[in-house]
Amino acid sequence: MRRRLDIAGSLIVTPELIFLDEPTTGIDPRSRNQVWEIIRTLVAGGATIVLTTQYLEEADHLADRLAVIDHGTVIAEGTPGQLKAQVGAKRPEGQAD
């Protein structure tokens, strides 16, 4: 409930740019789906959302573009489809995981 109140309070006036830092961490699946719907509605209304999440499913469902950050460095960037295609791509010989 606290997470939903935090989000609701920040959206009293609809800004053009919204930063959401792990908005669904620690909430139940029903509430998570409600937050996802709020995010989709804001985007459909023209807002730009910068979302941080550790949940790949959340990023896949909500993002048009993704950036994967490791220790402060962007190590991959693209659409969800592009990044999924890269996961199975063959690495050059001698390149470590």
C-alpha positions as CSV (number, residue, x, y, z in Angstrom):
1,M,0.0,0.0,0.0
2,R,2.9,2.3,0.8
3,R,4.4,1.9,-2.7
4,R,1.0,2.7,-4.3
5,L,0.6,5.8,-2.2
6,D,4.1,7.0,-3.1
7,I,3.3,6.6,-6.8
8,A,-0.1,8.2,-6.5
9,G,1.3,11.2,-4.6
10,S,3.9,11.8,-7.3
11,L,1.3,11.7,-10.0
12,I,-1.1,14.3,-8.6
13,V,0.2,16.6,-11.4
14,T,1.1,14.5,-14.5
15,P,4.7,15.3,-15.3
16,E,6.2,14.8,-18.8
17,L,9.2,12.9,-17.4
18,I,8.9,10.4,-14.5
19,F,11.7,8.5,-12.8
20,L,10.5,5.3,-11.1
21,D,13.1,3.4,-9.0
22,E,12.0,-0.2,-8.6
23,P,8.3,0.8,-8.1
24,T,7.0,-2.8,-7.7
25,T,9.6,-4.2,-5.3
26,G,8.0,-5.8,-2.4
27,I,4.4,-5.6,-3.5
28,D,1.9,-8.4,-4.2
29,P,1.2,-9.6,-7.8
30,R,-2.2,-7.8,-8.0
31,S,-0.8,-4.5,-6.9
32,R,2.1,-5.0,-9.3
33,N,-0.3,-5.4,-12.2
34,Q,-2.1,-2.2,-11.1
35,V,1.2,-0.3,-11.1
36,W,2.0,-1.7,-14.5
37,E,-1.4,-0.4,-15.8
38,I,-0.7,3.1,-14.3
39,I,2.7,3.2,-16.1
40,R,1.1,2.1,-19.4
41,T,-1.6,4.8,-19.0
42,L,1.0,7.5,-18.3
43,V,3.0,6.4,-21.4
44,A,-0.1,6.4,-23.6
45,G,-0.8,9.9,-22.3
46,G,2.6,11.1,-23.6
47,A,4.8,10.8,-20.5
48,T,8.3,9.5,-20.7
49,I,9.2,7.0,-17.9
50,V,12.7,6.1,-16.8
51,L,12.3,2.9,-14.8
52,T,14.9,1.0,-12.9
53,T,14.1,-2.6,-12.1
54,Q,15.8,-5.9,-11.4
55,Y,12.8,-7.8,-12.7
56,L,13.4,-8.9,-16.3
57,E,9.7,-9.7,-16.8
58,E,8.8,-6.1,-15.8
59,A,11.3,-4.6,-18.1
60,D,10.1,-6.8,-20.9
61,H,6.5,-5.8,-20.4
62,L,6.9,-2.1,-19.9
63,A,10.0,-0.9,-21.8
64,D,10.4,0.3,-25.4
65,R,14.2,0.4,-24.9
66,L,16.4,-1.1,-22.2
67,A,19.9,-0.4,-20.9
68,V,21.6,-3.1,-18.8
69,I,24.0,-1.6,-16.4
70,D,26.8,-3.5,-14.6
71,H,28.9,-1.7,-12.0
72,G,27.9,1.7,-13.4
73,T,28.7,0.8,-17.1
74,V,26.1,0.3,-19.8
75,I,26.9,-3.2,-21.1
76,A,23.9,-3.7,-23.4
77,E,21.2,-1.4,-24.9
78,G,18.3,-1.9,-27.3
79,T,14.7,-3.0,-27.5
80,P,13.6,-6.1,-25.5
81,G,13.6,-8.1,-28.8
82,Q,17.1,-7.0,-29.7
83,L,18.5,-7.9,-26.3
84,K,16.8,-11.3,-26.3
85,A,18.3,-12.0,-29.7
86,Q,21.8,-11.2,-28.4
87,V,21.5,-13.6,-25.5
88,G,21.8,-16.6,-27.8
89,A,24.3,-15.0,-30.1
90,K,27.6,-16.9,-30.5
91,R,30.6,-15.2,-28.8
92,P,33.8,-14.8,-30.7
93,E,36.4,-17.4,-30.0
94,G,38.5,-16.7,-26.9
95,Q,36.0,-14.2,-25.4
96,A,35.2,-15.0,-21.8
97,D,31.8,-15.0,-20.2
